[in-house]
Amino acid sequence: MLKLTNPFLEEIKECQKRDQKLMEKLVLIREGKEIDFGVDENRVVRYRGRACVPDVPELKKMIVEEGHRSGLSIHPGITKMY
C-alpha cells in the first residue's frame, strides 16, 4: 500500500469511517451503483477524485487553518480568504 503524503489524508480517512453517509456510499461503490464516488489506493473515499471531508468540525477547522497558513494560499492584492 502507498504511504499517504498529505498529513490530513490519514485523519480524513479515520473520520470517514465514522461518517454514516460516506459508509452508505461505500456500499454503493462496492455494488457498482455509484460512479462519481470511489476509493483510492489509500482507502480514502473520493468524489470525482477529491477527498470527501466528513462533517467533523475539528477536522474542517484544522484544514481551513492550514490553508490560511500556507504560502500557496496568498494572492497579491487579496487581504481576506473566504
C-alpha positions, 0 to 999 in steps of 0.5 A, a space after each residue: 500500500 502507498 504511504 499517504 503524503 498529505 498529513 490530513 489524508 490519514 485523519 480524513 480517512 479515520 473520520 470517514 469511517 465514522 461518517 454514516 453517509 460516506 459508509 452508505 456510499 461505500 456500499 454503493 461503490 462496492 455494488 457498482 451503483 455509484 460512479 462519481 464516488 470511489 476509493 483510492 489506493 489509500 482507502 480514502 473515499 473520493 468524489 470525482 477524485 477529491 477527498 470527501 471531508 466528513 462533517 467533523 468540525 475539528 477536522 474542517 477547522 484544522 484544514 481551513 487553518 492550514 490553508 490560511 497558513 500556507 504560502 500557496 494560499 496568498 494572492 497579491 492584492 487579496 487581504 481576506 480568504 473566504 
